[in-house]
Amino acid sequence: MAQSRAARLTPVVEMAEDAERKAAQRLGHFQGQVSLAETKLAELDRFRADYQQQWITEGSKGVSGLWLMNYQRFLNQLETAVAQQKQSLAWHQNNLSNARGTWQQAYARVEGLRKLVQRYIDEARQIEDKREQKLLDELSQRLPRHDHF
């Protein structure tokens, strides 16, 4: 009976494993998205630093009003891009955190089901061992005894 309980759980375990696999894939996807967002932000930060260095270099030589206006306009656009990329990174990190939680729950469910199935299998084995021992005991009692003096 215990063995059949383990067998009946097989489809449930398989569904849980499938859900865990999908959650792990989703987690991997969001880890990739966070990495991309971090890379883009780092590139924007480097570009902004390079552009600000250009201001130091060019500004020390003296610049025209038009150059200064263009520089300021572009720097504002760059600051906006950095801010948007930070928001994007935060959004992806939130998705990653949610996906990690979902995966952890799915993993815990699979592990719990596997332990339950193993417990059922162990119980079935113990019942079978007891049944065999009982049969052996009965057989040994039925066999004629040959006492040799």
C-alpha positions as CSV (number, residue, x, y, z in Angstrom):
1,M,0.0,0.0,0.0
2,A,2.8,2.5,0.9
3,Q,4.5,1.7,-2.4
4,S,1.4,2.6,-4.3
5,R,1.2,5.9,-2.4
6,A,4.7,6.7,-3.7
7,A,3.7,5.7,-7.2
8,R,0.6,7.9,-7.0
9,L,2.7,10.9,-6.2
10,T,5.0,10.4,-9.2
11,P,2.9,12.7,-11.5
12,V,2.7,15.3,-8.7
13,V,6.5,15.2,-8.3
14,E,7.0,15.5,-12.0
15,M,4.7,18.5,-12.2
16,A,6.6,20.1,-9.3
17,E,9.9,19.4,-11.0
18,D,8.6,21.0,-14.2
19,A,7.5,24.1,-12.3
20,E,10.9,24.3,-10.5
21,R,12.7,23.9,-13.8
22,K,10.6,26.7,-15.3
23,A,11.2,28.9,-12.3
24,A,15.0,28.3,-12.5
25,Q,14.9,29.3,-16.2
26,R,13.0,32.4,-15.4
27,L,15.5,33.2,-12.6
28,G,18.3,32.8,-15.1
29,H,16.6,35.1,-17.6
30,F,16.2,37.8,-15.0
31,Q,19.8,37.4,-13.8
32,G,20.8,38.0,-17.5
33,Q,18.6,41.1,-17.6
34,V,20.2,42.5,-14.4
35,S,23.6,41.9,-15.9
36,L,22.7,43.7,-19.1
37,A,21.2,46.6,-17.2
38,E,24.3,46.9,-15.0
39,T,26.6,46.8,-18.1
40,K,24.6,49.5,-19.8
41,L,24.6,51.7,-16.6
42,A,28.4,51.2,-16.3
43,E,28.8,52.2,-20.0
44,L,26.7,55.3,-19.5
45,D,28.7,56.3,-16.4
46,R,32.0,55.8,-18.2
47,F,30.7,57.9,-21.1
48,R,29.5,60.6,-18.8
49,A,32.9,60.7,-17.0
50,D,34.7,60.9,-20.4
51,Y,32.4,63.7,-21.5
52,Q,33.0,65.6,-18.2
53,Q,36.7,65.2,-18.7
54,Q,36.2,66.7,-22.2
55,W,34.7,69.7,-20.4
56,I,37.7,70.1,-18.2
57,T,40.1,69.8,-21.2
58,E,38.1,72.0,-23.6
59,G,36.9,74.5,-20.9
60,S,40.4,75.3,-19.9
61,K,41.1,76.4,-23.4
62,G,38.1,78.6,-23.6
63,V,34.9,77.7,-25.4
64,S,32.2,79.4,-27.3
65,G,28.7,80.0,-26.0
66,L,27.3,77.6,-28.6
67,W,29.7,74.8,-27.6
68,L,28.8,75.4,-23.9
69,M,25.0,75.2,-24.7
70,N,25.5,72.1,-26.7
71,Y,27.6,70.6,-24.0
72,Q,25.1,71.4,-21.3
73,R,22.2,70.1,-23.4
74,F,24.0,66.8,-24.1
75,L,25.1,66.4,-20.5
76,N,21.4,66.8,-19.4
77,Q,20.3,64.2,-21.9
78,L,23.1,61.9,-20.6
79,E,22.0,62.5,-17.0
80,T,18.4,61.6,-18.0
81,A,19.7,58.4,-19.7
82,V,21.6,57.5,-16.6
83,A,18.6,58.1,-14.4
84,Q,16.4,56.0,-16.7
85,Q,18.9,53.2,-16.7
86,K,19.1,53.2,-12.9
87,Q,15.3,52.8,-12.9
88,S,15.5,50.0,-15.4
89,L,18.2,48.3,-13.3
90,A,16.0,48.6,-10.2
91,W,13.0,47.2,-12.1
92,H,15.1,44.2,-13.3
93,Q,16.5,43.7,-9.8
94,N,13.0,43.6,-8.4
95,N,12.0,41.0,-11.0
96,L,15.1,39.0,-10.2
97,S,14.2,39.1,-6.5
98,N,10.7,37.9,-7.2
99,A,11.9,35.2,-9.5
100,R,14.4,34.0,-6.8
101,G,11.6,33.8,-4.3
102,T,9.4,31.8,-6.7
103,W,12.2,29.4,-7.5
104,Q,13.0,28.9,-3.8
105,Q,9.4,28.0,-3.2
106,A,9.3,25.7,-6.1
107,Y,12.6,24.0,-5.1
108,A,11.3,23.6,-1.5
109,R,8.1,22.0,-2.8
110,V,10.1,19.5,-5.0
111,E,12.4,18.6,-2.1
112,G,9.4,18.2,0.2
113,L,7.7,15.9,-2.3
114,R,10.9,13.9,-2.9
115,K,11.3,13.4,0.9
116,L,7.6,12.3,1.2
117,V,8.0,9.8,-1.7
118,Q,11.2,8.5,-0.1
119,R,9.4,8.1,3.2
120,Y,6.6,6.1,1.5
121,I,9.2,3.9,-0.3
122,D,11.0,3.3,3.0
123,E,7.7,2.5,4.8
124,A,6.9,0.0,2.0
125,R,10.3,-1.5,2.3
126,Q,9.9,-1.9,6.1
127,I,6.4,-3.5,5.6
128,E,7.8,-5.9,3.1
129,D,10.8,-6.7,5.3
130,K,8.4,-7.4,8.2
131,R,6.2,-9.6,5.9
132,E,9.2,-11.6,4.8
133,Q,10.5,-12.0,8.3
134,K,7.0,-13.2,9.4
135,L,7.0,-15.7,6.5
136,L,10.4,-16.9,7.4
137,D,9.4,-17.3,11.1
138,E,6.3,-19.2,10.1
139,L,8.3,-21.5,7.8
140,S,11.0,-22.2,10.4
141,Q,8.3,-23.1,12.9
142,R,6.7,-25.6,10.4
143,L,9.9,-27.3,9.5
144,P,10.5,-30.5,11.4
145,R,13.3,-30.1,13.9
146,H,16.1,-32.6,13.9
147,D,17.7,-32.6,17.2
148,H,21.0,-34.6,17.1
149,F,22.4,-35.8,20.4
